[in-house]
Amino acid sequence: LVQSRRFCCRVSKETCRAMPQHEPAVLFRYLHRLNVFLGQEFPPGPKCLPWYLVINLQKGGCLPFCLALMWFYDNWSPACWFYTASHGSYGLCWLLKHFLFPDPQWSARVTVGGSINSFLFVLGPYWVAPFLLISRAVPYEPSLARCGFAAIVYVIGVVLMMSSDCYKAATLAHRAGLITTGPFALCRHPNYLGEMFIYGAFAAMVPMWSPKVVLAWVWGMLFATNICMKEARMSRHPGWDDYCARTGMLLPNLSALLRGSPDIAKAA
């Protein structure tokens, strides 16, 4: 009986240590449940498709989709080529990332309804921007200077997204736990920051409000929820409070980068 109590106490302590220290806000907990239901569990079931299937189809389909729009509307302007090259190359980079160091979360099985919802509510609306630009629905053609600036932001975003996901995969392959070095010394979610740079650049190329509304929807409903839930999971690791105090959620710690932070240097 004594040994049994000791075992129960030990299990209880280990369970407490494994539980998140910080609970996310009630709003984000409900939004997370809603997102899981709509994107993974929505009927009809069962969960028979890997989530990455619909994601990769949309990402990889960006280049042919934009080229098809350019052919259909006979619009071969420099701005359209700028946009097609940027969004299309991002899709190819995503596929390359998936095959070289896939993210385990996208291997989760989802229902057919969940795959359809993922496209309808998140992935598909990203194609509003190229449609408006190439179909000439925009009030005016974006200038080359505007496209060039957007391209710079896009490239920075791709580097952030690819490097942080690669660094995370390589680190977790050797050890589990909190990652505080490399890109994650700049901010706690450099991969999300990279995605926001990427899609922000795409929306900036289209002089219309609709693509910005799409970003506000996805970033507010999905990104913010995922980030808050991820922070709650990460907070159970030792050293979280110190890491959280010296880094921003999304805003980079540029002073650490400029002065050569030891945490960033460890990535070399």
Secondary structure in CASP SS format (residue, H / E / C, confidence):
PFRMAT SS
TARGET T0000
AUTHOR 0000-0000-0000
METHOD secondary structure of the structure
MODEL  1
L C 1.00
V H 1.00
Q H 1.00
S H 1.00
R H 1.00
R H 1.00
F H 1.00
C H 1.00
C H 1.00
R H 1.00
V H 1.00
S H 1.00
K H 1.00
E H 1.00
T H 1.00
C H 1.00
R H 1.00
A H 1.00
M C 1.00
P C 1.00
Q C 1.00
H C 1.00
E C 1.00
P C 1.00
A C 1.00
V H 1.00
L H 1.00
F H 1.00
R H 1.00
Y H 1.00
L H 1.00
H H 1.00
R H 1.00
L H 1.00
N H 1.00
V H 1.00
F H 1.00
L H 1.00
G H 1.00
Q H 1.00
E H 1.00
F C 1.00
P C 1.00
P C 1.00
G C 1.00
P C 1.00
K C 1.00
C C 1.00
L E 1.00
P E 1.00
W H 1.00
Y H 1.00
L H 1.00
V H 1.00
I H 1.00
N H 1.00
L H 1.00
Q H 1.00
K H 1.00
G H 1.00
G C 1.00
C H 1.00
L H 1.00
P H 1.00
F H 1.00
C H 1.00
L H 1.00
A H 1.00
L H 1.00
M H 1.00
W H 1.00
F H 1.00
Y C 1.00
D C 1.00
N C 1.00
W C 1.00
S C 1.00
P H 1.00
A H 1.00
C H 1.00
W H 1.00
F H 1.00
Y H 1.00
T H 1.00
A H 1.00
S H 1.00
H H 1.00
G H 1.00
S H 1.00
Y H 1.00
G H 1.00
L H 1.00
C H 1.00
W H 1.00
L H 1.00
L H 1.00
K H 1.00
H H 1.00
F H 1.00
L H 1.00
F C 1.00
P C 1.00
D C 1.00
P H 1.00
Q H 1.00
W H 1.00
S H 1.00
A C 1.00
R E 1.00
V E 1.00
T C 1.00
V H 1.00
G H 1.00
G H 1.00
S H 1.00
I H 1.00
N H 1.00
S H 1.00
F H 1.00
L H 1.00
F H 1.00
V H 1.00
L H 1.00
G H 1.00
P H 1.00
Y H 1.00
W H 1.00
V H 1.00
A H 1.00
P H 1.00
F H 1.00
L H 1.00
L H 1.00
I H 1.00
S C 1.00
R C 1.00
A C 1.00
V C 1.00
P C 1.00
Y C 1.00
E C 1.00
P C 1.00
S C 1.00
L H 1.00
A H 1.00
R H 1.00
C H 1.00
G H 1.00
F H 1.00
A H 1.00
A H 1.00
I H 1.00
V H 1.00
Y H 1.00
V H 1.00
I H 1.00
G H 1.00
V H 1.00
V H 1.00
L H 1.00
M H 1.00
M H 1.00
S H 1.00
S H 1.00
D H 1.00
C H 1.00
Y H 1.00
K H 1.00
A H 1.00
A H 1.00
T H 1.00
L H 1.00
A H 1.00
H H 1.00
R C 1.00
A C 1.00
G C 1.00
L C 1.00
I C 1.00
T C 1.00
T C 1.00
G H 1.00
P H 1.00
F H 1.00
A H 1.00
L C 1.00
C E 1.00
R C 1.00
H C 1.00
P H 1.00
N H 1.00
Y H 1.00
L H 1.00
G H 1.00
E H 1.00
M H 1.00
F H 1.00
I H 1.00
Y H 1.00
G H 1.00
A H 1.00
F H 1.00
A H 1.00
A H 1.00
M C 1.00
V C 1.00
P C 1.00
M C 1.00
W C 1.00
S H 1.00
P H 1.00
K H 1.00
V H 1.00
V H 1.00
L H 1.00
A H 1.00
W H 1.00
V H 1.00
W H 1.00
G H 1.00
M H 1.00
L H 1.00
F H 1.00
A H 1.00
T H 1.00
N H 1.00
I H 1.00
C H 1.00
M H 1.00
K H 1.00
E H 1.00
A H 1.00
R H 1.00
M H 1.00
S C 1.00
R C 1.00
H C 1.00
P C 1.00
G C 1.00
W H 1.00
D H 1.00
D H 1.00
Y H 1.00
C H 1.00
A H 1.00
R H 1.00
T C 1.00
G E 1.00
M C 1.00
L C 1.00
L C 1.00
P C 1.00
N C 1.00
L H 1.00
S H 1.00
A H 1.00
L H 1.00
L H 1.00
R C 1.00
G C 1.00
S C 1.00
P H 1.00
D H 1.00
I H 1.00
A H 1.00
K C 1.00
A C 1.00
A C 1.00
END
